[in-house]
């Protein structure tokens, strides 16, 4: 019994050492900086420091919510994130199901690689690609002009950018999400598919009654995790892809780009901290609420 206990302790020690670097990193970069949350409640002055600055309560939050741009940035942020969650899930699951139907190993590797590639392209390069397509002399602009005889000015017309933003997001991220769903599918017991084939099930029926139900848990988990970031946005997508052009703000300005401009122009770190706190609290609340609802409907799919 003593030998077993020593062996268990050795295993625990190895696991502890394995977790130690990540634990230290999380402590330094995630928990210690949380002391700075106090900045959201003070009139921060660099010369006085965070704890020496005057306490102003909720004034920094009022500055955000009473801003003339508040309705625009909040509505745009929520609109895009809801759309990203819904369309992203549909496209990713569809790609994963199609990927699962590929039997040729070489073709499978090629397709998987093509799914991954967009994710590793920097937003700056994406911005250059978009400009080459959408500029006044861009390829897409000239193509549309040759067909319709109308010259579209994409960078001065905000209405087109809701569709452009969504398409760029799906192109860059749907492939990686599809690989995650595909990894879930390949863990499914193959005997289930074999039994379905024996019973005469078609590919469509196997997909509908085996593959999609098997993905349900992963879809719910990714949905909860995405919902936690409902007030957060990819700054690279909304800043670089749109080139931060003021004419496009009605449809492309979100919370993160708005705060970036405040920090860049006036250095109002207190407002940025207040926004970050709001984003975190709302995200936590939505996660707990979604998890509670799912626990009642589908207990096995709950996060905790």
N, C-alpha and C positions, 0 to 999 in steps of 0.2 A: 504493500500500500504506500509506503514511504517513497519507493522508487517511482511509482506512478505520480505521486505528488510532485516530486522533483522534476519529472519529465514535463508535467503540466506547467510548472513554474518556468521552466526553460522555454516552453512554447509561448507562454504569456510574455516573457521578457523579449523574445524575438519579435513578436507582434507589436509590442510597445515600441521597440526601437524602430520598427518599420513605419509606425505611425508618427513617430516623434518629429521628423522634419516638417510634415504637413501640419501637425498640431502647432508647432512653433510659428510657422508661416501664417497660419490662420489667426493665432493669438496676436502677432505683431501687426498684421495688415487689416484684420477684421474687427478684433475686439478692443485693443488698446485705443485705436482712433475713435471709438465710440464716445470717449470722453469729450471729444470735440462737438458732440451734439448740443452741448450747452451753448455753443456759439449761435444757435438758432434763436436763442432767447435774450441775446445781448446786442447792444450797439457796438459791434466789434471795432476796436481801434488797435492796429498793430503795435503801436507804442505802449499800450496798456496791457496787451495780451488778452486771452480769452476770459480769464477769471477776474481780470482787473477792469474790464469794460462794464459800462452801465447796463444793468438789467432792464429790459424793455418789454418783457412778457411776450405777447403774441404780435407785436408790431411788425416783425419781419414776415409773418404769415399774412397779415393784412396787406402788406405791400404787394405780395404775390396775387392774392385773390381779388384785390381791388384794382389791379392793373387793367388798363383798357384792352390788353392783349390776353387776359386770363381765359375768357370764353373760347377764343380761337385756339390757344395752345392746348387747353384741356380737351376740347372736343376733337381736335385733330389727333392728339395722342391716343385717346380712347378709341376713336374710329379706326385708326390704322391697326392698333393692336388687336382689336376684336376681329378685324378682317384678316390679319396675319394668322391668328389662331385658327380660324375656321378654314380659310383657303389653304393655309400651310398644311394643316392636318389632312385635308382632302387630297391635295396634290401629293404629299409625301406618302400617304398610305397607298394611293394608286400606283405610284412609282415602285413602291416596295412589293406590291402584289405582282406587277409586271416583271420585276427583277426576279421574283421567286419562280416565275414560269420559265426562265432561261435555263436550259440544261447544258448547253455548251460552256465548258469552263473558261475557254479563251474569251468568248463573247461576254461572259459574265464579268471577268476581270476588266475588260475594256469598258463596259458600261459602268461598273462600280467606280472606276477611275474618273470617267467623265462626270459622274455625279459629284465626286469630291472636288474636282478642279476649281469650280467657281468659288467655293468657300475660301480657298487660299489666295484668291486674287484680291489685292488691297483695294480699299475704297477709292484711293487716289487714282489707281489705274481704271477702275470702273467709271470714275468721273471723266477721264480722258476718252474712254470708249463711248460713253453717252454723248459727249460733246461732238465726237466725230460723226455720230448718227443724227443728233438733234440740232446742231448748230445751223445757222442760216445757209451754210454751204454743205451741210452734212449729208450723208448718204441717204438716210431715211427722208429727210426734208426734200431733197432733190427727186427722190423716187415718187413721193406723194405729189409733188409739183408736176412731174411728167405725166401722171395719170389724171389728176383733177384740174391742173392749171392754177391751183391755189398754193401760195407760199405760206406755210405755217411757221409762226415764230414761237417755238416751244419755250424758249427761255424768257419770254415776256407774257406768256399766257398760262396762268396758274391752273386753269381747268383741266389741262391734259395730265397734270402731274400726279393726280390720285392714281390713275391707271399705271403711269410709268413707275411710280414708287412701289406699287404692289407687284408689278411684273419683275422689277429688279430684285426685290426681296425674295420672291419665289425662286428666281433663277439662281440666286446666291446661296440660299439656305435650304430649299426643299430637298436637294439631293442628299445632304448630310443627314437630315431627319429621316429620309427614306432608308438610308443604310441602317439606322437604329431600328426601324420597324422591320426591316429585312432580317436583322440579327435575331429579332424576336421570333419571326416566322420559322427560321431554320432550326430553332430549338424545339419546335412542335414535333410530337411523336409521329414519325413517318407511317407507322402502322395504321393510324387513323385515315390517312389519305389512301393507303393500300386497301383498307376495308371499304372505303367509299368507292374506289374504282371497281372492286369486285361486285358491289351493289349496282354498278352502272352509272355512277355519278359523272357528270360532265365536268370540264374544267371550271366553268362558270358556277356550277353548283358547289364544287369543292371550295371555291373562292368565297362564295356567299355564305355557306353554312359551316365552314371549318376555319378558313384563314382569317376572315374579318372578325368573327367572334373571339378568336384567339388573340387578336390584336387589341381587343377592347380595353383590357387592363392598362396596356402601355399607352393607348390613346388618352385614357383618363388621367394617368400620371403626368404625361407631357402637357396635357391641357391645364392641370392644376398648376404646374410649374410655370407655364407661360402666363397664366392668369395672375400670378403673383407679381408679374412685371407689367401690369396693365397701364401703369403711369410712367413707365420707362421706355426709352426709344434708343435705337442704334444711332449714335451721333454720327458715325461714318456715313450711314445711308442718307440721313436727312441734312447733313452739312456738306459733305463732299459731292454726293451725287447731284445735289441741287445747286452746288457752288455758292450757297448762302446768298442767293439773289433775292433782293427785297421784294421784287415784283411777284415772286412765287410764294411769299409768306402766307397768303390766305389759305393755301392748301398744303403747304409743306412745313410750316412752323410748328414745332412741338415743344414740350416742356424742356427737354434737354438742350435744344438749340437756343431757346430763349434764355436759359440760364447761362449758357456758354457766352452769349453776347453780353449779358450783364457782367460776368466775370472779366471778360476781355476789355470792356469799355470802362467800367467803373470799379472793378475789383471788389464787388459786394459779396464777400465770402459768406456773410451772415445769411443772405437771402438764399444762396446756393445750398447752405446747410439746412435751412428751413425746408426747402423743396425736397432735398434728399430724405429728410425725416418724414415728410408727408408721403413720399413715394414708398418708403420702407413700411410705415404703419399701415397704409392702405393695402400694400402687397401682402403683409402678414395677415391682416384681417380677411382678405379675400381667400387666401390659402386655407385658413382655419374654417371659414364658412363653407367653401367648396368641399373640403375634406369631411366636414360634418354631414353635409347633404349626401355625399357619395357613400359614407359609412352606413347610412340608413337604407340607401337604394342598392348598393353593391359593396358589402363590407370587405370583400376580398381585394377590391381595387383601391381602398383607402391607403393613404400614405402612412398614417399612424392612428 
